[in-house]
Amino acid sequence: MYQSLNLSHADAQVMVDAVRRRVEAEKKTAAIAVCDSHGELIAFLRMDRCALPPVQIAINKAFTAAREQRASGVVGESARTHPFPMTNYGDLRYTGWAGGTPVVVEGQVVGAIGISGMDQEGEVQLGAMAAELVTRAAQGGQP
């Protein structure tokens, strides 16, 4: 038997709200998805004026980061470097685009966040910021 940690809906909402505020401050728009450690959706926001394709892409980025316990962009880079089609993962939700970030607490991946609709560099930075909020809060700091 073992115990595992998972993001709560409150953790997920903190992450979504933090990303939303930053994206709005930049006068941009995005889709933001947070999932548990299995890759299943906990929270989602499609911001005003966000196109439709980023909706599923954000969810898939979070899914990939949680399932593989590493950033979705790292999964994609690995698939390109060692020719391994993403379809070989056995689930069409896997994606290799950057923007999916795992959330790690006490050495365990407890969930992930996926962001889509912006440039990938910005998505990666926002995902890292949101993941850090939860990690810091779990260690007794302020979110």
Residue, then its C-alpha position, 0 to 999 in steps of 0.5 A: m500500500y502507498q499514499s499519494l498526493n494530488l492537487s485539490h480543486a482549491d489548488a487548481q483554482v489558485m493556479v488558474d487565477a494566477v495565470r489568468r491575472r498575468v495573461e490579462a495584465e499582458k492583454k493576451t488570452a489563453a486556455i488554462a487547464v489543471c489536472d490531477s496526477h493521473g492527467e484528469l481535468i480538475a479546473f479549466l478556463r477559456m479566457d475571453r477571445c481565446a480561439l477554440p484550438p487552444v482549449q483541447i491543446a491546453i488540456n492535452k498539455a496538462f495530461t501529458a505533463a502529469r502522465e509522463q511526470r515531465a514537461s510536455g515540451v520535454v516529451g516532444e523533444s524526446a520524441r523528435t530526438h529519438p524518433f518515437p511517434m507520439t501515437n506510440y504512447g497509446d493515447l491520442r491526448y499526448t502532445g509534444w508541444a511546450g506549455g504543460t508543466p508538472v506540479v511537484v510536491e515532496g518529490q511526487v507529481v501531484g498534477a499538472i497545468g497546461i496553457s495554450g494560446m500564447d507563445q510557447e515561451g510565455e506558456v512555459q514561464l506561466g506554468a512554472m510560476a503557477a506550479e511554484l505557487v502550489t509547491r511553495a504553499a505545500q511547504g508552508g509558504q504563502p501561495 
